Amino acid sequence: MLTRTQAEDFLFAEAELLDDWQLQPWAALFTEDAVYEIASPATADAATARPEDTLFLVADKIDRIRGRATRLMKKTAHAEFPHSKTRHLTTNVRVKGGSGNETQLRANFAVYRTKEDTTTVYMGESYYTVVEEGGEGGAIKIRSKRCVLDLNSLYHQGRLTIIL
């Protein structure tokens, strides 16, 4: 199981990759069986909801995670070309348990996005399952990441075209 300091270092490094638009290295942080989800602001009990029967804005498996990272880097991704300026702030990191090489994490987030002189804020809580590949001291990978938005709607934010 990771310590809180190890968890924070990992989550801060992930945020840095996203802010620097290093999306291929970001996608490489995920395991082959990974999921990346963003719960809709309207989703009741989003921490435990299932994308199979509840509205999610994003419910990606590894192939779609990699595809999203690739598409957002292309000039044809008009919503993000030129790229938005983002700042991913990660706070209140908590190690919630785990066993063996798997650790459950929770953290609060605020993502500031500036595009065309408009700044929007996405805030909420993230739930992670991370694993140390190859055992203790191995590379840390994300098995699951679920972002639960603390917003009533996305009316003022508009389209969600960045990675949280």
C-alpha positions as CSV (number, residue, x, y, z in Angstrom):
1,M,0.0,0.0,0.0
2,L,1.2,3.5,-0.8
3,T,1.9,6.1,1.9
4,R,0.1,9.4,1.7
5,T,3.3,11.1,0.6
6,Q,3.8,8.6,-2.3
7,A,0.2,9.1,-3.3
8,E,0.5,12.8,-3.3
9,D,3.7,12.7,-5.4
10,F,2.0,10.5,-7.9
11,L,-1.2,12.6,-8.2
12,F,0.8,15.8,-8.4
13,A,2.9,14.3,-11.2
14,E,-0.3,13.2,-13.0
15,A,-1.6,16.8,-12.7
16,E,1.6,18.2,-14.2
17,L,1.4,15.9,-17.2
18,L,-2.2,17.1,-17.9
19,D,-1.3,20.8,-17.4
20,D,1.7,20.4,-19.8
21,W,-0.5,18.6,-22.3
22,Q,1.6,15.5,-22.1
23,L,-1.4,13.3,-22.9
24,Q,0.4,10.2,-24.2
25,P,2.5,9.9,-21.1
26,W,-0.6,10.5,-19.0
27,A,-2.4,7.7,-20.8
28,A,0.6,5.5,-20.2
29,L,-0.1,5.8,-16.4
30,F,-3.1,3.5,-16.8
31,T,-3.1,-0.3,-16.5
32,E,-4.4,-2.5,-19.4
33,D,-7.7,-3.1,-17.4
34,A,-8.1,0.6,-16.5
35,V,-11.2,2.7,-16.4
36,Y,-11.5,6.6,-16.4
37,E,-14.9,8.0,-15.5
38,I,-16.5,11.4,-15.0
39,A,-19.8,11.3,-13.2
40,S,-22.5,13.7,-14.4
41,P,-23.3,16.5,-12.0
42,A,-26.8,15.1,-12.0
43,T,-25.8,11.6,-11.0
44,A,-27.1,10.7,-7.6
45,D,-24.6,8.9,-5.4
46,A,-21.9,9.2,-8.1
47,A,-19.2,7.6,-5.9
48,T,-20.9,4.2,-6.2
49,A,-23.0,4.5,-9.3
50,R,-22.3,2.2,-12.3
51,P,-21.9,3.6,-15.8
52,E,-23.9,0.7,-17.1
53,D,-27.1,2.1,-15.6
54,T,-26.3,5.7,-14.7
55,L,-25.4,8.8,-16.7
56,F,-21.7,9.4,-16.9
57,L,-20.0,12.1,-19.0
58,V,-17.0,9.8,-19.6
59,A,-16.8,6.1,-19.1
60,D,-13.6,5.0,-20.9
61,K,-11.6,1.8,-20.9
62,I,-8.0,1.7,-21.9
63,D,-8.5,1.9,-25.6
64,R,-10.7,5.0,-25.3
65,I,-8.3,6.6,-22.8
66,R,-5.5,6.2,-25.3
67,G,-7.8,7.4,-28.2
68,R,-8.9,10.5,-26.2
69,A,-5.2,11.3,-25.5
70,T,-4.4,11.0,-29.2
71,R,-7.4,12.9,-30.5
72,L,-6.9,15.9,-28.1
73,M,-3.4,16.4,-29.4
74,K,-4.5,16.8,-33.1
75,K,-5.2,20.1,-34.8
76,T,-8.5,18.6,-35.9
77,A,-9.6,18.6,-32.2
78,H,-11.1,22.1,-32.8
79,A,-12.4,22.5,-29.2
80,E,-8.9,22.2,-27.9
81,F,-6.7,23.7,-30.7
82,P,-5.0,25.8,-29.6
83,H,-4.9,24.0,-26.3
84,S,-6.6,25.5,-23.3
85,K,-4.5,26.6,-20.4
86,T,-5.2,24.4,-17.4
87,R,-4.2,24.1,-13.8
88,H,-5.1,20.9,-12.0
89,L,-5.1,21.4,-8.3
90,T,-5.1,18.3,-6.1
91,T,-5.8,18.6,-2.4
92,N,-6.9,16.6,0.6
93,V,-5.3,13.4,-0.6
94,R,-6.3,10.4,1.6
95,V,-5.2,6.8,1.5
96,K,-8.4,4.9,2.1
97,G,-7.1,1.4,2.2
98,G,-5.9,-1.4,0.0
99,S,-4.0,-4.6,0.1
100,G,-0.9,-6.0,-1.5
101,N,0.1,-3.8,-4.4
102,E,-3.3,-2.0,-4.6
103,T,-4.2,1.2,-2.9
104,Q,-7.5,3.1,-2.8
105,L,-7.1,6.9,-2.8
106,R,-9.5,9.9,-2.6
107,A,-8.6,13.5,-3.3
108,N,-10.3,16.8,-4.0
109,F,-9.7,18.6,-7.2
110,A,-10.2,21.9,-8.9
111,V,-9.3,22.3,-12.5
112,Y,-9.1,25.8,-13.9
113,R,-9.4,26.1,-17.7
114,T,-8.8,29.2,-19.7
115,K,-9.8,29.4,-23.3
116,E,-10.5,32.4,-25.5
117,D,-10.4,34.8,-22.5
118,T,-12.9,32.7,-20.5
119,T,-12.0,30.9,-17.3
120,T,-14.1,28.0,-16.0
121,V,-13.7,25.9,-13.0
122,Y,-14.4,22.2,-12.6
123,M,-14.3,20.9,-9.0
124,G,-15.0,17.7,-7.2
125,E,-13.6,14.6,-5.7
126,S,-11.6,11.9,-7.4
127,Y,-11.5,8.2,-6.4
128,Y,-8.5,6.2,-7.5
129,T,-7.4,2.6,-7.4
130,V,-3.6,2.5,-8.1
131,V,-1.3,-0.4,-8.2
132,E,2.4,-0.8,-7.9
133,E,3.4,-3.0,-10.9
134,G,6.0,-5.6,-10.0
135,G,5.2,-5.2,-6.3
136,E,6.5,-2.6,-3.8
137,G,8.7,0.0,-5.3
138,G,7.5,-0.7,-8.8
139,A,5.9,1.7,-11.2
140,I,2.6,3.2,-10.0
141,K,-0.3,2.8,-12.4
142,I,-3.9,3.8,-12.3
143,R,-6.4,0.9,-12.4
144,S,-9.4,3.2,-12.0
145,K,-10.0,7.0,-11.8
146,R,-13.5,8.4,-11.1
147,C,-14.0,12.1,-11.0
148,V,-17.2,13.2,-9.3
149,L,-18.1,16.8,-10.2
150,D,-19.4,19.0,-7.4
151,L,-21.5,21.1,-9.7
152,N,-25.3,21.3,-10.2
153,S,-24.8,21.4,-14.0
154,L,-22.3,22.2,-16.6
155,Y,-24.3,25.2,-17.8
156,H,-21.7,27.8,-17.0
157,Q,-18.7,25.6,-17.9
158,G,-19.9,24.6,-21.3
159,R,-18.4,21.6,-23.0
160,L,-16.0,19.4,-21.0
161,T,-13.2,19.1,-23.6
162,I,-10.3,18.6,-21.2
163,I,-9.1,15.7,-19.1
164,L,-9.9,16.2,-15.4
